[in-house]
Amino acid sequence: MSDAATKALLVLPHLRIQNANAISSPMTWGFPAMSAFIGFMHALERRLPESLKLQFNAIGVICHDFETQTQQGYVRTFHLTRNPVDKKGETAAIVEEGRMHLEVTLVLAVEGKSIHDADTAQTVMEIVAGMRIAGGSVMPALSGQRRYQPALEVLGDDANDRQERFRQLKRRWLPGFALVLRDDLLQEHHQERRQAQQDSTLLDSWLDLSRLNWECHQTATEDENGKQKTEVEWQVRKKPGWLVPLPVGYGALTEVSEPGEVASARDETTPFRFVESLYSIGQWISPHHLNSPQGLLWYVDNDLGQGLYRLNNDYQTRTERA
C-alpha cells in the first residue's frame, strides 16, 4: 500500500471485547488471528447504510489490555463451559474453546464521500456496538472521556500535514502495543540456522524463533587461591523485540472445486478449496515507533495463481525507507 492511498483513518478507540477467540490457529493461541479483524472489517462495510459512502481497505490493531481465560497448573488449561446434557441425559462432549477479554483500538483505512461528514465516526461506532469481533461481544463504551470517542481523521495530501496528524494519533494510542508483520526476521533467522545446520527447514526456524530457548554460558574465573574454575549460567536467548508466532492466511492444498461438488460444504453457491494455515512471525511494538499508517495497517494480499490467500503488512518496508 502506498502512503497516498490512505485518504483517512477511522479510529475506534479502547473497544472492550468479552470472550473473544484466543485460539488463532491449530498451532498458535493467545490473541485472535488478524484474519478475524479483517473479517470484522468486511462485515462492518456490508452493514453500513446506503447513506454512508465508505470503503474499508485495511485495518490495524493496538492492544491495551488482555485477560486470557486460563488456569495455571502443571499445564495451562482453558476455562471451559459446562454444556447441557444431551437428549439421552448424558454429559455432552466438551469442545475446547479458548476465550479471552480484550481492550483494543482498531484503526481502519477508509475512503469515500462520507469521510468529510462530522457524524460518520459516531454512526459507525453505533453499528460496531451490535457486532462481534473475533467471536467476542463488544461491551458498552465508557462515555464522558475523549479517549473513548471514535474519530475520523482525514489525512490530506500534504506530506508534512499527514505526518503531523499521524504523530498526534500515535500519542492517543499509548499505552499499548501494535501488532506488525516481521517476515524479514524469520528469513534472517532461517539463513543463520542454515549456515550452522544445512538440513534445517523453515519450520524449524519458525519454531526456534517462536519459543523460549535456554542457553548455557560458561565463564572461566579464578578463585581466591588462583585456581581456575568454570562458572555455568543458564540464560534465555535474547530476541530482537517482542516476537510472536502468528497465522497470516491460508495456502491451497487442492484445485478449486465448483459450487456443490464437495459434500457437506457450508456454502453450496461458492467455489470450494481445501487449504491449510500459513504462519509467520509478528512483533508487538509501541505505537510511537511507527513512521506511517502503512506500518500499522494489515490488508488482503492474495496470489490466486500460487494458491495463496494471505494478509500482509508493510511495517518493515516503511522502517527501511525511514
C-alpha positions as CSV (number, residue, x, y, z in Angstrom):
1,M,0.0,0.0,0.0
2,S,1.3,3.5,-0.8
3,D,1.2,6.3,1.6
4,A,-1.1,8.4,-0.6
5,A,-3.6,5.5,-0.9
6,T,-4.8,6.1,2.6
7,K,-7.2,9.0,2.5
8,A,-8.5,8.9,6.1
9,L,-8.3,6.8,9.3
10,L,-11.3,5.7,11.2
11,V,-10.2,5.2,14.9
12,L,-12.4,3.0,17.1
13,P,-10.6,3.5,20.5
14,H,-10.5,1.3,23.5
15,L,-13.1,-1.3,22.4
16,R,-13.7,-3.8,25.2
17,I,-14.4,-7.2,23.8
18,Q,-15.6,-10.1,26.0
19,N,-14.9,-13.7,25.3
20,A,-13.0,-13.3,22.0
21,N,-11.4,-16.4,20.4
22,A,-8.0,-16.9,21.9
23,I,-7.1,-19.8,19.6
24,S,-5.9,-18.2,16.4
25,S,-4.8,-21.4,14.5
26,P,-4.1,-25.1,15.1
27,M,-0.6,-24.2,16.3
28,T,-1.0,-20.7,18.0
29,W,-3.0,-19.1,20.7
30,G,-3.0,-16.1,22.9
31,F,-4.5,-13.4,20.6
32,P,-7.1,-13.5,17.8
33,A,-5.8,-14.0,14.3
34,M,-5.5,-10.9,12.1
35,S,-7.9,-12.6,9.7
36,A,-10.6,-12.2,12.4
37,F,-10.1,-8.5,12.4
38,I,-10.1,-8.4,8.6
39,G,-13.3,-10.4,8.6
40,F,-14.8,-7.8,11.0
41,M,-13.8,-5.0,8.7
42,H,-15.6,-6.7,5.7
43,A,-18.7,-7.4,7.9
44,L,-18.8,-3.8,9.0
45,E,-18.6,-2.5,5.5
46,R,-21.6,-4.7,4.5
47,R,-23.6,-3.4,7.4
48,L,-23.2,0.3,6.6
49,P,-26.4,2.0,5.5
50,E,-26.6,3.3,1.9
51,S,-26.3,6.9,3.2
52,L,-22.7,6.2,4.3
53,K,-20.4,6.1,1.3
54,L,-17.4,4.4,2.8
55,Q,-14.9,1.7,1.7
56,F,-12.6,0.0,4.1
57,N,-9.2,-1.0,2.7
58,A,-7.1,-2.1,5.7
59,I,-7.1,-2.4,9.5
60,G,-4.6,-2.1,12.3
61,V,-4.8,-3.3,15.9
62,I,-3.4,-1.8,19.1
63,C,-3.9,-3.9,22.2
64,H,-4.2,-2.0,25.5
65,D,-5.1,-4.9,27.8
66,F,-5.9,-8.6,27.7
67,E,-7.0,-11.4,30.0
68,T,-6.9,-15.0,28.8
69,Q,-9.5,-17.3,30.4
70,T,-7.0,-19.9,31.6
71,Q,-5.9,-21.7,34.7
72,Q,-2.2,-22.2,35.5
73,G,-1.4,-25.6,36.9
74,Y,1.1,-28.2,35.8
75,V,0.0,-27.2,32.3
76,R,-2.1,-24.2,31.3
77,T,-5.7,-25.0,30.6
78,F,-8.6,-23.0,29.3
79,H,-11.7,-22.3,31.3
80,L,-14.4,-24.4,29.6
81,T,-18.2,-24.1,29.8
82,R,-20.3,-26.8,31.2
83,N,-22.8,-27.7,28.4
84,P,-26.3,-29.1,29.0
85,V,-26.8,-32.8,28.9
86,D,-27.7,-34.4,25.6
87,K,-31.1,-36.0,24.7
88,K,-30.2,-39.2,26.5
89,G,-29.5,-37.3,29.7
90,E,-25.7,-38.0,29.4
91,T,-22.9,-35.4,29.7
92,A,-22.3,-33.8,26.3
93,A,-18.8,-33.9,24.9
94,I,-16.7,-30.8,25.6
95,V,-15.2,-29.0,22.6
96,E,-12.3,-26.9,23.8
97,E,-12.8,-23.2,23.3
98,G,-10.2,-20.7,24.2
99,R,-11.5,-17.3,25.2
100,M,-10.1,-14.0,26.3
101,H,-11.1,-10.5,27.2
102,L,-9.5,-7.6,25.2
103,E,-9.3,-3.9,25.2
104,V,-8.1,-2.8,21.7
105,T,-8.1,0.2,19.4
106,L,-9.0,-0.6,15.8
107,V,-7.7,1.7,13.1
108,L,-9.3,1.4,9.6
109,A,-8.1,2.9,6.4
110,V,-11.2,4.4,4.7
111,E,-12.1,6.3,1.6
112,G,-15.4,7.6,0.2
113,K,-17.6,10.7,0.1
114,S,-18.7,10.3,3.8
115,I,-15.2,10.8,5.2
116,H,-15.9,14.6,5.5
117,D,-19.2,14.2,7.4
118,A,-18.9,15.1,11.1
119,D,-21.3,12.3,12.3
120,T,-19.7,9.4,10.3
121,A,-17.5,8.1,13.1
122,Q,-20.3,8.0,15.7
123,T,-22.7,6.4,13.2
124,V,-20.1,3.6,12.5
125,M,-19.5,3.2,16.2
126,E,-23.2,2.6,16.9
127,I,-23.1,-0.2,14.3
128,V,-20.0,-1.7,15.8
129,A,-21.7,-1.9,19.2
130,G,-24.1,-4.5,17.9
131,M,-21.4,-6.7,16.2
132,R,-19.0,-9.4,17.2
133,I,-15.2,-9.0,16.9
134,A,-13.2,-12.2,16.8
135,G,-16.2,-14.1,18.1
136,G,-16.4,-11.8,21.2
137,S,-19.1,-9.4,22.3
138,V,-18.5,-5.6,22.2
139,M,-19.1,-4.2,25.7
140,P,-20.7,-0.8,26.2
141,A,-18.3,2.0,25.7
142,L,-17.2,4.3,28.6
143,S,-18.6,7.7,27.9
144,G,-17.5,11.2,29.0
145,Q,-13.8,10.9,28.1
146,R,-12.3,11.9,24.8
147,R,-10.1,8.9,24.6
148,Y,-13.1,6.6,24.2
149,Q,-14.7,8.7,21.5
150,P,-14.4,7.4,17.9
151,A,-12.7,9.8,15.4
152,L,-12.4,10.1,11.6
153,E,-9.1,11.7,10.7
154,V,-8.7,12.9,7.1
155,L,-5.0,12.9,6.4
156,G,-4.9,15.2,3.4
157,D,-2.4,15.4,0.5
158,D,0.4,17.4,2.1
159,A,3.2,15.0,3.4
160,N,4.1,17.2,6.4
161,D,0.5,17.6,7.4
162,R,-0.1,13.8,7.1
163,Q,2.9,13.1,9.3
164,E,1.8,15.6,11.9
165,R,-1.7,14.2,12.1
166,F,-0.4,10.7,12.4
167,R,2.0,11.8,15.2
168,Q,-0.9,13.2,17.2
169,L,-2.9,9.9,16.7
170,K,0.0,7.8,17.9
171,R,0.1,9.7,21.3
172,R,-3.6,8.8,21.9
173,W,-2.8,5.1,21.5
174,L,-0.4,5.0,24.4
175,P,0.0,2.9,26.4
176,G,-0.5,0.0,24.1
177,F,1.2,-2.3,21.6
178,A,0.6,-2.6,17.9
179,L,0.9,-5.9,16.0
180,V,3.1,-5.8,12.9
181,L,4.5,-8.4,10.5
182,R,8.1,-9.4,10.6
183,D,8.7,-11.8,7.7
184,D,12.2,-10.3,7.4
185,L,13.3,-11.6,10.9
186,L,12.1,-15.1,10.0
187,Q,14.1,-15.1,6.8
188,E,17.2,-13.8,8.5
189,H,16.9,-16.4,11.3
190,H,16.5,-19.1,8.8
191,Q,19.6,-18.1,6.9
192,E,21.6,-18.1,10.1
193,R,20.4,-21.6,11.0
194,R,21.1,-22.9,7.5
195,Q,24.7,-21.8,7.9
196,A,25.1,-23.9,11.1
197,Q,22.8,-26.7,10.0
198,Q,22.3,-27.4,6.3
199,D,19.2,-29.6,6.7
200,S,17.3,-27.0,8.8
201,T,13.9,-26.3,7.4
202,L,11.9,-23.1,7.5
203,L,9.5,-24.8,10.0
204,D,12.5,-25.4,12.3
205,S,13.5,-21.8,12.1
206,W,9.9,-20.7,12.9
207,L,9.7,-22.9,15.9
208,D,13.1,-21.8,17.2
209,L,12.2,-18.2,16.8
210,S,8.8,-18.7,18.5
211,R,9.9,-20.4,21.7
212,L,12.0,-19.5,24.7
213,N,15.5,-21.0,24.3
214,W,17.6,-21.6,27.4
215,E,21.4,-21.5,26.7
216,C,24.4,-22.4,28.8
217,H,27.0,-19.8,29.2
218,Q,30.4,-20.8,30.7
219,T,32.8,-18.3,32.1
220,A,36.4,-19.1,33.2
221,T,37.3,-17.4,36.5
222,E,39.8,-17.8,39.4
223,D,39.1,-18.5,43.0
224,E,40.8,-16.8,46.0
225,N,43.7,-19.3,45.7
226,G,44.3,-18.5,42.0
227,K,42.8,-21.9,40.9
228,Q,41.0,-21.9,37.6
229,K,37.3,-22.7,37.7
230,T,34.4,-22.5,35.3
231,E,31.1,-20.8,36.2
232,V,28.0,-22.0,34.4
233,E,25.0,-19.8,33.9
234,W,21.7,-20.6,32.1
235,Q,20.1,-17.6,30.3
236,V,17.2,-17.2,27.9
237,R,18.4,-16.3,24.4
238,K,17.6,-12.7,23.7
239,K,15.3,-11.8,20.8
240,P,15.2,-8.6,18.7
241,G,11.9,-7.5,20.3
242,W,8.6,-9.0,21.5
243,L,8.2,-11.6,18.8
244,V,5.2,-14.0,18.5
245,P,4.2,-16.7,16.0
246,L,1.0,-15.9,14.1
247,P,-1.1,-17.2,11.2
248,V,-1.2,-14.9,8.2
249,G,-3.7,-16.7,5.9
250,Y,-4.1,-19.9,4.0
251,G,-2.4,-21.9,1.3
252,A,-4.2,-24.1,-1.2
253,L,-4.0,-27.9,-0.9
254,T,-6.2,-28.7,-3.9
255,E,-7.6,-27.1,-7.0
256,V,-10.8,-25.1,-6.8
257,S,-14.0,-27.1,-6.9
258,E,-17.2,-25.9,-8.5
259,P,-20.1,-25.0,-6.1
260,G,-21.9,-28.1,-4.9
261,E,-19.1,-30.6,-5.9
262,V,-17.8,-31.1,-2.3
263,A,-20.3,-32.8,0.0
264,S,-21.2,-31.2,3.3
265,A,-19.7,-27.8,2.3
266,R,-21.0,-24.9,4.3
267,D,-22.0,-22.9,1.2
268,E,-23.2,-24.7,-2.0
269,T,-23.1,-21.5,-4.1
270,T,-19.4,-20.6,-3.6
271,P,-16.4,-22.4,-5.2
272,F,-14.6,-24.6,-2.7
273,R,-10.9,-25.3,-2.0
274,F,-9.1,-27.2,0.7
275,V,-6.4,-25.1,2.4
276,E,-4.0,-25.1,5.4
277,S,-2.8,-22.3,7.6
278,L,0.2,-20.1,6.7
279,Y,2.4,-19.0,9.5
280,S,4.9,-16.2,10.0
281,I,6.4,-14.0,12.8
282,G,4.8,-10.9,14.2
283,Q,6.1,-8.3,16.6
284,W,4.4,-6.2,19.3
285,I,5.7,-2.7,19.2
286,S,4.8,0.6,20.9
287,P,2.8,2.8,18.5
288,H,5.4,5.7,18.8
289,H,7.8,3.5,16.8
290,L,5.5,3.7,13.7
291,N,6.6,6.0,11.0
292,S,3.4,6.0,8.9
293,P,-0.1,4.5,8.9
294,Q,1.0,1.8,6.4
295,G,3.4,0.4,9.1
296,L,0.3,-0.4,11.2
297,L,-2.3,-1.5,8.7
298,W,-2.9,-5.0,7.5
299,Y,-4.5,-5.7,4.2
300,V,-5.5,-8.7,1.9
301,D,-2.7,-9.7,-0.4
302,N,-3.8,-12.8,-2.3
303,D,-1.9,-14.6,-5.0
304,L,-4.5,-16.8,-6.6
305,G,-2.0,-18.2,-9.2
306,Q,0.1,-19.6,-6.3
307,G,-2.9,-20.6,-4.3
308,L,-2.1,-18.1,-1.5
309,Y,-4.9,-16.4,0.5
310,R,-2.9,-14.3,2.9
311,L,-2.7,-11.0,4.8
312,N,0.2,-8.5,4.6
313,N,1.6,-5.6,6.5
314,D,4.3,-3.1,5.4
315,Y,5.9,-2.3,8.7
316,Q,9.4,-3.4,7.6
317,T,9.2,-1.7,4.2
318,R,8.3,1.6,5.9
319,T,11.0,1.2,8.5
320,E,13.7,0.7,5.8
321,R,12.5,3.8,4.0
322,A,12.6,5.9,7.2
